[in-house]
Amino acid sequence: MTTILPSQPASMATLGEVLRRRAAAQPQRRAYIFLADGEIEESHLTHEELDVRARAIAATLQEFAAPGDRALLFYNPGLEFVAAFWGCIYAGVVAVPVFPAKLPRHMATLQAIAADSQATVLLGTSKMRSRTTALFRRAPELAALRWQTTDDVPHELAERWHTPEQINAASLALLQYTSGSTSDPRGVMVTHGNLLHNSACIHQVCRFTKDDVGVSWLPHYHDMGLIGGLLQPLYSGYPAILFSAASFLQRPVRWLNAVTRYAA
């Protein structure tokens, strides 16, 4: 079977190399499309656009965070999370996806994850920050975090990004936490090598090609939503059509409509 990547997966040491190669080989190809309410194309990112945004966010992180530092990714469904996740990968900062902002109901869960992960940074949108600043002041674990909004990071900062030399296949890429529904959330340490190996196995078994199309409503903090819905499409080179779980639950036929519309 012919692999889609320019070279064999074994030649890549970090997840960031996947996006860098896509941006170089297929800059104008759409990587992600987000559907508002599961129906209307709200936004999209090409490989090149995602690379630029990720480098700009990474350059911002590199001003105050070191490789290996933990960052909570506090986003509602959408492409802002995608850009922030790849920004962390580019900076060597460990991404910690968390539940979207259903506060104060999930405050205890968020505090537990912040403490357990030893996070120092909280990434989110400007709107999210304005909504939660006062609430976070009541939670010491969250008030101590450095807030960094990503939707207002200038694209020009992408030129300041530099590849972190300390990051390799054994370096942590993300901490993935359990829901905490039956006990305190527990984190799983996932390395760059883990993600590349897993993606290569899925790619080989499923025989994905650039002509495939993925449609997913699974949450970005969910294992299958993150790995299968977001990372695998970029690894295998096919576009991902995304919308929120809430939109699916409100009207499940939206998923089937999107499958038909995009020939998924």
VOKOLMI-851435 format. One line per 5 residues: their letters; for each residue x, y, z of N, C-alpha, C. Coordinates in nm, 4 decimals, decimal comma. Atoms other than C-alpha are relative to their C-alpha. Example, Ala and Ser with C-alpha at 12.3 -4.5 7.8 and 13.67 -1.06 7.14 Angstrom:
<atoms>
as	0,0890:-0,1190:0,0000:1,2300:-0,4500:0,7800:0,0900:0,1200:0,0000 | -0,0820:-0,1190:-0,0060:1,3670:-0,1060:0,7140:-0,0770:0,1090:0,0730
</atoms>
This chain:
<atoms>
mttil	0,0839:-0,1188:0,0000:0,0000:0,0000:0,0000:0,0880:0,1246:0,0000 | -0,0762:-0,1236:0,0073:0,1289:0,3461:-0,0884:-0,0433:0,0949:0,1104 | 0,0345:-0,0942:-0,1063:0,1480:0,5835:0,2045:-0,0272:0,1368:-0,0593 | 0,0379:-0,1316:0,0495:0,0000:0,9307:0,1634:0,1046:0,1053:0,0325 | -0,0999:-0,0983:-0,0400:0,2756:1,1164:0,3449:0,1200:-0,0025:-0,0937
psqpa	-0,1159:-0,0071:0,0891:0,5815:1,2344:0,1494:0,1073:-0,1034:0,0319 | -0,0958:0,1035:-0,0361:0,7947:0,9850:0,3409:-0,0640:-0,0925:0,1013 | 0,0569:0,0978:-0,0906:0,7397:0,6867:0,5665:-0,0206:0,0598:0,1389 | 0,0262:-0,0531:-0,1338:0,5833:0,7616:0,9088:0,1169:-0,0171:0,0960 | -0,1108:0,0259:-0,0908:0,8891:0,6135:1,0779:0,1041:0,1113:-0,0027
smatl	-0,1002:-0,1051:0,0108:1,0954:0,9113:0,9559:-0,0383:0,1241:0,0792 | 0,0445:-0,1159:-0,0774:0,8922:1,1540:1,1675:0,0159:-0,0267:0,1486 | -0,0218:0,0159:-0,1440:0,9812:1,2111:1,5309:-0,1080:0,0676:0,0824 | 0,1010:-0,0734:-0,0755:0,7085:1,4555:1,6336:-0,1261:0,0185:-0,0835 | 0,1278:-0,0190:0,0672:0,3446:1,5141:1,5521:-0,0008:0,1271:-0,0846
gevlr	-0,0037:-0,1246:0,0742:0,4218:1,8668:1,4379:0,0489:-0,0165:-0,1423 | -0,0515:0,0228:0,1345:0,6059:1,7264:1,1368:-0,1108:-0,0387:-0,0971 | 0,1120:0,0377:0,0867:0,2757:1,5912:1,0033:-0,0606:0,1249:-0,0629 | 0,0592:-0,1229:0,0525:0,1240:1,9384:0,9696:0,0987:0,0763:-0,0864 | -0,0988:-0,0721:0,0802:0,4470:2,0921:0,8422:0,0114:-0,0587:-0,1400
rraaa	-0,0098:0,0645:0,1312:0,4641:1,8364:0,5610:-0,1268:0,0209:-0,0816 | 0,1254:-0,0252:0,0707:0,0976:1,8792:0,4746:-0,0009:0,1426:-0,0554 | 0,0000:-0,1394:0,0423:0,1399:2,2572:0,4588:0,0941:0,0222:-0,1178 | -0,0957:-0,0129:0,1096:0,4384:2,2161:0,2271:-0,0493:-0,0697:-0,1265 | 0,0399:0,0809:0,1163:0,2861:1,9482:0,0013:-0,1379:0,0357:-0,0543
qpqrr	0,1378:-0,0290:0,0407:-0,0825:2,0511:-0,0031:-0,0492:0,1265:0,0701 | 0,0303:-0,1209:-0,0774:-0,0988:2,4132:0,1189:-0,1446:0,0472:-0,0111 | 0,1338:-0,0554:0,0207:-0,4380:2,5066:-0,0297:-0,1119:-0,1012:0,0228 | 0,1029:0,1007:-0,0248:-0,6200:2,1815:0,0515:-0,0646:0,0261:0,1360 | 0,0700:-0,0207:-0,1257:-0,8855:2,2218:0,3186:0,0262:-0,1172:0,0947
ayifl	-0,0258:0,1026:-0,1000:-0,7922:2,0369:0,6338:-0,1234:-0,0225:0,0869 | 0,1149:0,0082:-0,0894:-1,0938:2,1171:0,8524:-0,1086:0,0981:-0,0433 | 0,1166:-0,0848:0,0215:-1,4433:2,2561:0,7980:-0,0902:-0,0168:0,1214 | 0,0896:0,0086:-0,1152:-1,6682:2,3425:1,0930:-0,1383:0,0473:-0,0401 | 0,1382:-0,0304:0,0326:-2,0457:2,3387:1,0548:-0,0732:0,0551:0,1224
adgei	0,0816:-0,0570:-0,1070:-2,2474:2,5744:1,2752:-0,1350:-0,0709:-0,0007 | 0,1264:0,0745:-0,0122:-2,5527:2,3865:1,4032:-0,0002:-0,1273:-0,0833 | -0,0090:0,1245:0,0754:-2,4246:2,0878:1,2077:-0,0449:0,0125:-0,1441 | 0,0545:-0,0165:0,1351:-2,5415:2,2414:0,8790:0,0726:0,1052:-0,0837 | -0,0550:-0,1118:0,0768:-2,3862:2,5749:0,7764:0,1513:0,0081:0,0194
eeshl	-0,1454:-0,0134:-0,0094:-2,0157:2,6105:0,6942:0,0347:0,1328:0,0669 | -0,0324:-0,1195:-0,0774:-1,9037:2,8529:0,9631:0,1436:0,0455:-0,0243 | -0,1408:-0,0325:0,0175:-1,5282:2,8366:0,9104:0,0738:-0,1199:-0,0577 | -0,0845:0,1091:0,0497:-1,2520:2,6355:0,7495:0,1463:0,0407:0,0118 | -0,1441:-0,0228:-0,0037:-0,8742:2,5991:0,7604:0,0668:-0,0883:-0,1035
theel	-0,0841:0,0793:0,0894:-0,6429:2,4922:0,4803:0,1235:-0,0441:0,0783 | -0,1234:0,0423:-0,0663:-0,3182:2,3165:0,5660:0,0912:0,1202:0,0260 | -0,0874:-0,1166:-0,0145:-0,1289:2,6412:0,5067:-0,0527:0,0947:0,1072 | 0,0583:-0,0891:-0,1003:-0,3707:2,8512:0,7142:0,0179:-0,0557:0,1402 | -0,0173:0,0620:-0,1317:-0,3553:2,6040:1,0007:0,1449:0,0076:0,0445
dvrar	-0,1422:-0,0075:-0,0326:0,0238:2,5972:0,9862:0,0376:0,1404:0,0480 | -0,0301:-0,1383:-0,0384:0,0423:2,9777:1,0042:-0,0578:0,0314:0,1373 | 0,0629:-0,0273:-0,1296:-0,2034:2,9984:1,2933:0,0702:-0,0761:0,1121 | -0,0685:0,0802:-0,1023:-0,0290:2,7176:1,4807:0,1363:0,0594:0,0332 | -0,1305:-0,0601:-0,0258:0,3108:2,8839:1,4384:-0,0130:0,1311:0,0767
aiaat	0,0210:-0,1262:-0,0720:0,1736:3,2188:1,5568:-0,0330:-0,0264:0,1466 | 0,0341:0,0345:-0,1383:0,0193:3,0617:1,8680:0,1210:-0,0585:0,0711 | -0,1198:0,0593:-0,0594:0,3356:2,8598:1,9281:0,1026:0,1077:0,0348 | -0,0946:-0,1078:-0,0266:0,5518:3,1725:1,9012:-0,0419:0,0792:0,1236 | 0,0513:-0,0688:-0,1181:0,3282:3,3410:2,1583:0,0290:-0,0805:0,1259
lqefa	-0,0271:0,0865:-0,1151:0,3602:3,0440:2,3929:0,1481:-0,0015:0,0346 | -0,1439:0,0069:-0,0240:0,7372:3,0378:2,3495:0,0546:0,1227:0,0718 | -0,0437:-0,1198:-0,0713:0,7560:3,3874:2,4993:-0,0038:-0,0186:0,1512 | 0,0130:0,0148:-0,1454:0,6546:3,2612:2,8440:-0,0094:-0,1451:0,0473 | 0,0109:0,1407:-0,0394:0,6242:2,8800:2,8400:0,1160:-0,0795:-0,0580
apgdr	-0,1100:0,0856:0,0448:0,8949:2,6153:2,8121:-0,0548:-0,1322:-0,0507 | 0,0427:0,1339:0,0433:0,8729:2,2803:2,6325:-0,0245:-0,0898:0,1211 | 0,0363:0,0867:-0,1118:0,7021:2,0336:2,8624:-0,0992:0,0619:0,0961 | 0,1030:-0,0645:-0,0816:0,4851:2,2947:3,0351:-0,1381:-0,0471:-0,0444 | 0,1361:0,0454:0,0309:0,1162:2,2029:3,0536:-0,0925:0,1179:-0,0235
allfy	0,0979:-0,1038:0,0306:-0,1614:2,4105:2,8987:-0,1391:-0,0615:-0,0101 | 0,1387:0,0429:0,0122:-0,5336:2,3596:2,9559:-0,0604:0,0642:-0,1247 | 0,0660:-0,0506:0,1201:-0,7255:2,3942:2,6281:-0,1494:0,0086:0,0291 | 0,1344:-0,0260:-0,0510:-1,0549:2,5520:2,7322:-0,0845:0,0622:-0,1112 | 0,0710:-0,0471:0,1185:-1,2670:2,5765:2,4173:-0,1332:-0,0714:-0,0187
npgle	0,1197:0,0623:0,0524:-1,6153:2,5164:2,2905:0,0352:-0,0623:-0,1355 | -0,0303:0,0619:0,1295:-1,6357:2,3046:1,9712:0,0250:0,1051:-0,1083 | -0,0327:-0,0937:0,1072:-1,4785:2,4796:1,6738:0,1465:-0,0068:-0,0374 | -0,1363:0,0063:0,0520:-1,1589:2,5437:1,4861:0,0996:0,0777:0,0855 | -0,0934:-0,0658:-0,0916:-1,0139:2,7668:1,7598:0,0745:-0,1043:0,0829
fvaaf	-0,0672:0,1082:-0,0726:-0,9437:2,4481:1,9538:0,1058:-0,0652:-0,0878 | -0,0935:0,0658:0,0917:-0,7787:2,2908:1,6494:0,1290:0,0804:-0,0116 | -0,1187:-0,0851:0,0136:-0,5438:2,5873:1,6023:0,0823:0,0015:0,1284 | -0,0716:-0,0024:-0,1281:-0,4585:2,5972:1,9730:0,0713:-0,1321:0,0261 | -0,0626:0,1304:-0,0211:-0,3894:2,2245:1,9852:0,1301:-0,0097:-0,0797
wgciy	-0,1214:0,0073:0,0821:-0,1433:2,2435:1,6955:0,1023:0,1049:0,0415 | -0,0934:-0,0984:-0,0546:0,0060:2,5583:1,8472:0,0790:-0,0585:0,1149 | -0,0701:0,0677:-0,1099:0,0883:2,3574:2,1585:0,1008:-0,1005:-0,0543 | -0,0890:0,1002:0,0591:0,2370:2,0802:1,9467:0,1245:0,0669:-0,0575 | -0,1134:-0,0713:0,0592:0,4566:2,3293:1,7596:0,0931:0,0583:0,1067
agvva	-0,0810:-0,0619:-0,1051:0,5755:2,4893:2,0854:0,0615:-0,1025:0,0942 | -0,0483:0,1012:-0,0934:0,6430:2,1594:2,2611:-0,0702:0,0068:0,1339 | 0,0804:-0,0104:-0,1222:0,3842:2,2545:2,5237:-0,0994:-0,1162:0,0016 | 0,0880:0,1159:-0,0116:0,1784:1,9612:2,6532:-0,1455:0,0464:0,0028 | 0,1407:-0,0384:0,0093:-0,1855:2,0032:2,5487:-0,0838:-0,0822:0,0978
vpvfp	0,0914:0,0677:-0,0933:-0,4522:1,9202:2,8089:-0,1426:0,0409:-0,0364 | 0,1383:-0,0336:0,0362:-0,7966:1,9242:2,6427:-0,0931:-0,0232:0,1182 | 0,0945:0,0126:-0,1113:-1,0755:1,9830:2,8953:-0,1419:0,0230:-0,0511 | 0,1399:-0,0187:0,0361:-1,4536:1,9961:2,8949:-0,0255:0,1456:-0,0366 | 0,0339:-0,1391:0,0316:-1,6046:2,3065:2,7344:-0,0682:0,0671:0,1180
aklpr	0,0393:-0,0835:-0,1135:-1,7386:2,5834:2,9508:-0,1429:-0,0220:0,0474 | 0,1289:0,0195:-0,0665:-2,0321:2,4359:3,1385:0,0216:0,0294:0,1486 | -0,0314:-0,0417:-0,1354:-1,9560:2,6325:3,4511:-0,1243:0,0610:0,0650 | -0,0976:0,0574:-0,0934:-1,9955:2,6297:3,7429:-0,0143:-0,1502:0,0226 | 0,0253:0,1416:-0,0247:-2,1211:2,2704:3,7124:0,1265:-0,0846:-0,0089
hmatl	-0,1212:0,0789:0,0189:-1,7819:2,1401:3,5938:0,1225:0,0636:0,0636 | -0,1127:-0,0697:-0,0616:-1,5690:2,3722:3,8064:0,0901:-0,0951:0,0784 | -0,0796:0,0921:-0,0813:-1,4589:2,0932:4,0436:0,0856:-0,0896:-0,0888 | -0,0756:0,0842:0,0937:-1,3536:1,8731:3,7497:0,1157:0,0778:-0,0600 | -0,1036:-0,0838:0,0593:-1,1609:2,1583:3,5900:0,1118:0,0280:0,0997
qaiaa	-0,0998:-0,0242:-0,1030:-0,9859:2,2373:3,9180:0,0864:-0,1243:0,0233 | -0,0738:0,1247:-0,0230:-0,8899:1,8715:3,9665:0,1001:-0,0261:-0,1120 | -0,0902:0,0213:0,1138:-0,7409:1,8495:3,6165:0,1146:0,1015:0,0028 | -0,1044:-0,1033:-0,0065:-0,5532:2,1783:3,6586:0,1055:-0,0355:0,1035 | -0,0938:0,0358:-0,1067:-0,3987:2,0576:3,9840:0,0801:-0,1241:-0,0360
dsqat	-0,0676:0,1256:0,0301:-0,3187:1,7057:3,8676:0,0990:0,0137:-0,1155 | -0,0879:-0,0165:0,1168:-0,1670:1,8128:3,5344:0,1146:0,0968:0,0256 | -0,0976:-0,1046:-0,0321:0,0354:2,0905:3,7019:0,0066:0,1035:-0,1123 | 0,0089:-0,0976:0,1087:-0,0838:2,3242:3,4285:0,0430:0,1379:0,0477 | -0,0402:-0,1375:-0,0296:0,0615:2,6748:3,4166:-0,0676:0,0995:-0,0938
vllgt	0,0590:-0,0857:0,1031:-0,1270:2,8083:3,1137:-0,1433:-0,0437:-0,0262 | 0,1372:0,0283:0,0407:-0,4941:2,8322:3,0180:-0,0240:0,0690:-0,1331 | 0,0266:-0,0551:0,1322:-0,5724:2,8779:2,6495:-0,1500:0,0012:-0,0261 | 0,1415:-0,0121:0,0324:-0,9106:2,9981:2,5305:-0,0221:0,1175:-0,0930 | 0,0331:-0,1131:0,0852:-1,0914:3,2605:2,3253:-0,0244:0,1245:0,0849
skmrs	0,0260:-0,1254:-0,0707:-1,1445:3,6255:2,4159:-0,1381:-0,0026:0,0643 | 0,1357:0,0090:-0,0535:-1,5156:3,5602:2,4627:-0,0038:-0,0886:0,1236 | -0,0024:0,0915:-0,1130:-1,4453:3,2682:2,6937:0,0642:0,0663:0,1213 | -0,0680:-0,0662:-0,1121:-1,2095:3,4767:2,9034:-0,0915:0,1010:0,0691 | 0,0876:-0,1009:-0,0589:-1,4596:3,7568:2,9524:-0,1129:-0,0635:0,0805
rttal	0,1091:0,0682:-0,0687:-1,7233:3,5051:3,0619:0,0433:-0,0669:0,1304 | -0,0431:0,0842:-0,1123:-1,5100:3,3212:3,3159:0,0959:0,0664:0,0976 | -0,1018:-0,0637:-0,0849:-1,2633:3,5696:3,4675:-0,0453:0,0116:0,1455 | 0,0491:-0,0183:-0,1369:-1,4772:3,6531:3,7718:-0,0194:-0,1336:0,0704 | 0,0238:0,1316:-0,0589:-1,5701:3,2886:3,8276:0,1308:-0,0675:0,0387
frrap	-0,1281:0,0647:-0,0255:-1,2098:3,1705:3,8083:0,0708:0,0574:0,1228 | -0,0654:-0,0608:-0,1160:-1,1056:3,4124:4,0826:-0,0324:-0,0762:0,1281 | 0,0399:0,0757:-0,1192:-1,2877:3,1876:4,3289:0,0690:-0,1357:0,0078 | -0,0664:0,1301:0,0037:-1,0777:2,8864:4,2319:0,1514:0,0216:-0,0070 | -0,1441:-0,0271:-0,0029:-0,7088:2,9117:4,3365:0,0775:-0,0702:-0,1111
elaal	-0,0737:0,0758:0,1026:-0,5941:2,6395:4,0938:-0,0137:0,0645:-0,1379 | 0,0250:-0,0622:0,1302:-0,7457:2,8319:3,8028:0,0468:0,1452:-0,0030 | -0,0430:-0,1397:-0,0059:-0,6709:3,1866:3,9170:0,1506:0,0136:-0,0175 | -0,1460:-0,0041:0,0099:-0,2991:3,0993:3,9266:0,0500:-0,0217:-0,1432 | -0,0415:0,0277:0,1371:-0,2944:3,0020:3,5580:0,0162:0,1287:-0,0800
rwqtt	-0,0146:-0,1134:0,0906:-0,1737:3,2417:3,2923:-0,0996:-0,0167:-0,1142 | 0,0972:0,0012:0,1095:-0,4630:3,3183:3,0560:0,0682:0,0463:-0,1282 | -0,0472:-0,0447:0,1306:-0,3704:3,3372:2,6895:-0,1107:-0,0240:-0,1018 | 0,1000:0,0144:0,1055:-0,6355:3,4061:2,4289:0,0716:-0,0264:-0,1319 | -0,0650:0,0395:0,1258:-0,5621:3,2617:2,0856:-0,0699:0,0536:-0,1241
ddvph	0,0725:-0,0480:0,1179:-0,8299:3,4048:1,8563:0,0483:0,1368:-0,0456 | -0,0490:-0,1330:0,0349:-0,6592:3,7464:1,8624:0,1519:0,0041:-0,0184 | -0,1447:0,0038:0,0232:-0,2996:3,6308:1,8095:0,0280:0,0392:-0,1452 | -0,0287:-0,0432:0,1379:-0,1618:3,8167:1,5007:0,0722:-0,1079:-0,0803 | -0,0626:0,1001:0,0854:-0,0687:3,5901:1,2116:0,1478:0,0303:-0,0240
elaer	-0,1384:-0,0395:0,0263:0,2539:3,7880:1,1677:0,0983:-0,0627:0,0981 | -0,0883:0,0604:-0,0995:0,3913:3,6267:1,4829:0,0517:-0,1366:-0,0435 | -0,0434:0,1313:0,0478:0,4251:3,3020:1,2883:0,1481:0,0008:-0,0379 | -0,1392:-0,0092:0,0426:0,7618:3,4261:1,1609:0,0972:-0,0091:0,1179 | -0,0879:0,0060:-0,1172:0,8978:3,4312:1,5182:0,0131:-0,1409:0,0570
whtpe	-0,0020:0,1363:-0,0537:0,8336:3,0627:1,5789:0,1311:-0,0706:-0,0330 | -0,1163:0,0841:0,0251:1,1297:2,8296:1,6167:-0,0287:-0,1405:0,0519 | 0,0226:0,1388:-0,0393:1,1307:2,4517:1,6402:0,0688:-0,0279:0,1326 | -0,0634:0,0322:-0,1290:1,1892:2,3420:2,0014:0,0902:-0,1226:-0,0141 | -0,0971:0,1070:0,0217:1,5038:2,1303:1,9953:-0,0170:-0,1167:0,0965
qinaa	0,0085:0,1055:-0,1017:1,4208:1,9325:2,3102:-0,1097:-0,1027:-0,0286 | 0,1151:0,0870:0,0239:1,1090:1,7694:2,1615:0,0367:-0,1138:-0,0943 | -0,0246:0,1171:0,0830:1,1350:1,4160:2,0244:-0,1148:-0,0983:0,0176 | 0,1084:0,0985:-0,0035:0,9283:1,0988:1,9905:-0,0418:-0,0386:0,1412 | 0,0301:0,0383:-0,1389:0,9496:1,0285:2,3648:-0,0614:0,1134:0,0812
slall	0,0542:-0,1153:-0,0723:0,8266:1,3762:2,4604:-0,1516:-0,0082:0,0088 | 0,1451:-0,0043:-0,0153:0,4754:1,4216:2,5950:-0,0610:0,0970:-0,0999 | 0,0746:-0,0869:0,0904:0,2321:1,5624:2,3389:-0,1273:0,0499:0,0668 | 0,1243:-0,0400:-0,0654:-0,0858:1,5614:2,5465:-0,0260:-0,0853:0,1228 | 0,0536:0,0739:-0,1137:-0,2455:1,4567:2,8718:-0,1503:-0,0121:-0,0244
qytsg	0,1416:0,0231:0,0277:-0,5836:1,2985:2,8125:-0,0674:-0,0531:0,1260 | 0,0629:0,0320:-0,1272:-0,8171:1,2860:3,1097:-0,1331:-0,0733:-0,0159 | 0,1300:0,0652:-0,0073:-1,1065:1,0600:3,1994:-0,1039:0,1049:0,0405 | 0,1074:-0,0975:-0,0207:-1,4443:1,2273:3,2460:-0,0148:0,0432:0,1453 | 0,0168:-0,0335:-0,1406:-1,4353:1,2176:3,6260:-0,1414:-0,0218:0,0497
stsdp	0,1396:0,0214:-0,0377:-1,7961:1,0976:3,6385:-0,0137:-0,0924:0,1210 | 0,0072:0,0937:-0,1125:-1,7208:0,8215:3,8914:0,1096:0,0225:0,1034 | -0,1087:-0,0313:-0,0932:-1,4012:0,9512:4,0542:0,0721:0,1218:-0,0547 | -0,0767:-0,1122:0,0526:-1,1454:1,2272:4,0149:0,0542:-0,0340:-0,1381 | -0,0541:0,0256:0,1338:-1,0315:1,2654:3,6518:0,1425:-0,0541:0,0082
rgvmv	-0,1342:0,0575:0,0042:-0,7252:1,0558:3,5736:0,0606:0,0216:-0,1376 | -0,0653:-0,0338:0,1255:-0,4759:1,1564:3,3096:0,0830:-0,1146:-0,0563 | -0,0833:0,0962:0,0719:-0,3070:0,9405:3,0496:0,1070:0,0782:-0,0759 | -0,1107:-0,0683:0,0659:0,0360:1,0491:2,9267:0,0187:-0,0576:-0,1406 | -0,0091:0,0426:0,1397:0,0521:1,0349:2,5452:0,1153:0,0736:-0,0662
thgnl	-0,1179:-0,0607:0,0622:0,3812:1,0953:2,3629:-0,0215:0,0237:-0,1486 | 0,0022:-0,0205:0,1443:0,4485:1,2154:2,0103:0,0134:-0,1348:-0,0716 | -0,0177:0,1315:0,0608:0,5678:0,8642:1,9286:-0,1250:-0,0847:0,0086 | 0,1268:0,0730:-0,0150:0,2453:0,7150:2,0659:-0,0983:0,0404:-0,1093 | 0,0978:-0,0509:0,0954:0,0323:0,9366:1,8427:0,0377:-0,0344:-0,1443
lhnsa	-0,0438:0,0329:0,1356:0,2421:0,8794:1,5305:-0,0175:-0,1482:-0,0290 | 0,0137:0,1444:0,0188:0,2453:0,5019:1,5803:-0,1469:-0,0385:-0,0142 | 0,1427:0,0299:0,0055:-0,1278:0,4903:1,6475:-0,0604:0,0451:-0,1333 | 0,0510:-0,0522:0,1270:-0,2025:0,7069:1,3434:0,0449:-0,0856:-0,1175 | -0,0514:0,0849:0,1080:0,0193:0,4910:1,1230:-0,0756:-0,1328:-0,0059
cihqv	0,0744:0,1270:-0,0036:-0,1610:0,1749:1,2377:-0,1409:0,0177:-0,0551 | 0,1353:-0,0262:0,0495:-0,5050:0,3250:1,1750:0,0022:0,0222:-0,1508 | -0,0136:-0,0299:0,1431:-0,3923:0,4542:0,8360:0,0175:-0,1286:-0,0814 | -0,0276:0,1239:0,0729:-0,2643:0,1123:0,7327:-0,1202:-0,0934:-0,0002 | 0,1121:0,0936:-0,0102:-0,5596:-0,0908:0,8585:-0,1222:0,0496:-0,0769
crftk	0,1190:-0,0554:0,0654:-0,8297:0,1432:0,7272:0,0236:0,0366:-0,1466 | -0,0353:-0,0297:0,1393:-0,6444:0,2111:0,3996:-0,0577:0,1348:-0,0467 | 0,0469:-0,1326:0,0358:-0,7315:0,5792:0,4017:0,0809:0,0575:-0,1161 | -0,0689:-0,0734:0,1058:-0,6459:0,7948:0,0987:-0,0423:0,1466:0,0084 | 0,0331:-0,1424:0,0015:-0,6571:1,1672:0,0263:-0,1391:0,0252:-0,0562
ddvgv	0,1334:-0,0156:0,0580:-0,9886:1,1080:-0,1521:-0,1114:-0,0321:0,0994 | 0,1013:0,0254:-0,1023:-1,1650:1,0044:0,1693:-0,0451:0,1319:0,0621 | 0,0529:-0,1153:-0,0720:-1,3729:1,2464:0,3758:-0,0523:-0,0486:0,1343 | 0,0489:0,0369:-0,1325:-1,4416:1,2337:0,7488:-0,1037:0,0993:0,0499 | 0,0991:-0,0858:-0,0640:-1,7482:1,3700:0,9300:-0,0131:-0,0441:0,1452
swlph	0,0032:0,0366:-0,1414:-1,7423:1,3810:1,3096:-0,0673:0,1078:0,0839 | 0,0595:-0,0903:-0,0991:-1,9512:1,5345:1,5871:0,0538:-0,0305:0,1396 | -0,0513:0,0390:-0,1314:-1,7536:1,3713:1,8683:0,0812:0,1133:0,0632 | -0,0704:-0,1111:-0,0674:-1,6103:1,6125:2,1302:0,1517:-0,0084:-0,0171 | -0,1450:-0,0036:0,0206:-1,2492:1,7241:2,0876:0,0765:-0,0489:0,1224
yhdmg	-0,0677:0,0523:-0,1187:-1,1682:1,6194:2,4457:-0,0228:-0,1496:0,0156 | 0,0298:0,1428:-0,0005:-1,2988:1,2682:2,3737:0,1083:-0,0714:-0,0810 | -0,1092:0,0708:0,0671:-1,0408:1,0070:2,2684:-0,0262:-0,0187:-0,1491 | 0,0281:0,0254:0,1411:-1,2130:0,9114:1,9444:-0,0205:0,1306:-0,0768 | 0,0183:-0,1279:0,0658:-1,3101:1,2699:1,8698:0,1322:0,0670:-0,0326
liggl	-0,1307:-0,0613:0,0213:-0,9511:1,3897:1,9071:0,0858:-0,0803:-0,0964 | -0,0893:0,0828:0,0807:-0,7604:1,0962:1,7585:-0,0610:-0,0322:-0,1366 | 0,0633:0,0398:0,1262:-1,0080:0,9737:1,4982:-0,0587:0,1152:-0,0777 | 0,0686:-0,1086:0,0677:-1,1931:1,2946:1,4245:0,0888:0,1144:-0,0437 | -0,0850:-0,1150:0,0292:-0,9097:1,5503:1,4258:0,1393:-0,0357:-0,0513
lqply	-0,1392:0,0291:0,0356:-0,5639:1,3914:1,4047:0,0118:-0,0923:-0,1206 | -0,0121:0,0961:0,1091:-0,6228:1,0996:1,1693:-0,0225:0,0611:-0,1382 | 0,0165:-0,0606:0,1314:-0,7626:1,3086:0,8827:0,1245:0,0738:-0,0483 | -0,1194:-0,0740:0,0408:-0,4559:1,5330:0,8817:0,1146:-0,0957:-0,0302 | -0,1055:0,0982:0,0225:-0,2219:1,2355:0,9098:-0,0180:-0,0692:-0,1352
sgypa	0,0259:0,0749:0,1229:-0,3883:1,0526:0,6206:-0,0261:0,0897:-0,1200 | 0,0098:-0,0932:0,1110:-0,4433:1,3655:0,4127:-0,1384:0,0260:-0,0537 | 0,1355:-0,0272:0,0486:-0,8216:1,3811:0,3838:-0,0665:0,1061:0,0873 | 0,0643:-0,1064:-0,0770:-1,0502:1,6675:0,4955:-0,0934:-0,0535:0,1078 | 0,0884:0,0355:-0,1097:-1,2471:1,6560:0,8210:-0,1110:0,1036:0,0107
ilfsa	0,1164:-0,0846:-0,0186:-1,5982:1,7973:0,8496:-0,0439:-0,0169:0,1454 | 0,0242:0,0082:-0,1442:-1,6727:1,8805:1,2135:-0,1222:0,0813:0,0399 | 0,1008:-0,0812:-0,0670:-1,9665:1,9955:1,4211:-0,0166:-0,0513:0,1417 | 0,0048:0,0287:-0,1424:-2,0667:1,9868:1,7847:-0,0901:-0,1172:0,0337 | 0,0840:0,1088:-0,0496:-2,2125:1,6982:1,9819:-0,1406:0,0510:0,0300
asflq	0,1314:-0,0573:-0,0305:-2,4943:1,9308:2,0906:-0,0856:0,0088:-0,1256 | 0,0746:-0,0084:0,1256:-2,5938:1,9871:1,7272:-0,0482:-0,1372:-0,0439 | 0,0403:0,1370:0,0346:-2,5991:1,6122:1,6694:-0,1148:-0,0475:0,0889 | 0,1017:0,0481:-0,0929:-2,8034:1,5390:1,9821:-0,1345:0,0698:-0,0216 | 0,1235:-0,0727:0,0277:-3,0559:1,8079:1,8939:-0,0723:-0,0550:-0,1229
rpvrw	0,0592:0,0491:0,1247:-3,1097:1,6589:1,5485:0,0987:-0,0972:-0,0659 | -0,0988:0,0977:0,0468:-2,9170:1,3368:1,4750:0,0099:-0,0132:-0,1522 | -0,0046:0,0146:0,1456:-3,0100:1,3394:1,1055:0,1005:0,0964:-0,0633 | -0,1022:-0,0917:0,0527:-2,7668:1,6295:1,0639:0,1278:-0,0731:-0,0362 | -0,1207:0,0791:0,0285:-2,4859:1,3746:1,0768:-0,0137:-0,0700:-0,1346
lnavt	0,0231:0,0707:0,1259:-2,6358:1,1690:0,7949:-0,0073:0,0978:-0,1173 | 0,0048:-0,1011:0,1062:-2,7071:1,4842:0,5953:0,1394:0,0454:-0,0401 | -0,1382:-0,0430:0,0286:-2,3425:1,5909:0,6280:0,0765:-0,1109:-0,0718 | -0,0636:0,1141:0,0672:-2,2254:1,2423:0,5282:-0,0376:0,0005:-0,1478 | 0,0472:-0,0030:0,1388:-2,4367:1,2683:0,2127:0,0553:0,1201:-0,0753
ryaa	-0,0427:-0,1253:0,0648:-2,3480:1,6302:0,1351:0,1471:-0,0024:-0,0392 | -0,1452:-0,0009:0,0259:-1,9708:1,5735:0,1574:0,0519:-0,1339:-0,0522 | -0,0383:0,1331:0,0508:-1,9737:1,2146:0,0259:0,1045:-0,0641:0,0900 | -0,0957:0,0515:-0,0985:-1,8017:1,0981:0,3440:0,0112:-0,1515:-0,0094
</atoms>
